[in-house]
Amino acid sequence: MSGQSSQRIFYSLVARGQVVLAEYSAVTGNVNVIAVRILEKLPHEDTRVSYTQERHMFHVMVSDGITYMAVAEEAFGRRIPFAFLEDVRGRFVGMYGAAAKEAVAYEYNTEFGKVIADRAAYFSDPSSDAINHLQGQLQEVKHIMIENIEKVLERGERLDLLVDKTEGLQQVSLAFRQQARRLKQTLWWKNARLWIAASAATSLLIYFIVAMVCGFTLRHC
């Protein structure tokens, strides 16, 4: 590679397989040749990988059959280049979507090449790193908030289940009370019949005792 640029992300492309759909380069030399060779070796499934070449790194992200590549100095690290690729991917999908599956070579180069150049300049700016870092922290907080909300929703489902079970227990309790009331009434009538029978037997016994003294007609008493 030659004709080095002061821009940290100095080359980038978007491709489908080995078909380059859009490209940006701030340098001269063979960087695009090496990029095409890398495209030939990439797997088809989604992946993220970085390759080192002469103190430079080729950062690659494959997503849904589309390859996004960025080349930067090795000292630039991996976090910002991959943040750049995520940004490019989002814009590319938003602009072209499924149409990219049928696009021919360099079909989007004129239009999207400008987008890549603009985003490469933005992410190469040292001040953007602080912004990206802050955005990353906000995104992390967003994920935590979503996770917390999901836990609350899950807890709400458990409360609903508890309410259902409580309603079931209330129905069982109501049936038990009704059954207990019927049993109480049955026992009351049974006791009443026993009391009546006992009273009748006692009265009859008293009558026989008195009748033995006074006669059956009770005329002599």
Secondary structure, 3 states (H helix, E strand, C coil): CECCCCCCEEEEEEEECCEEEEEEECCECCHHHHHHHHHHHCCCCCEEEEEEECCEEEEEEEECCEEEEEEEEHHHCCHHHHHHHHHHHHHHHHHHHHHHHCCCCCCCHHHHHHHHHHHHHHHHCHHHHHHHHHHHHHHHHHHHHHHHHHHHHHHHHHHHHHHHHHHHHHHHHHHHHHHHHHHHHHHHHHHHHHHHHHHHHHHHHHHHHHHHHHCCCCCCC
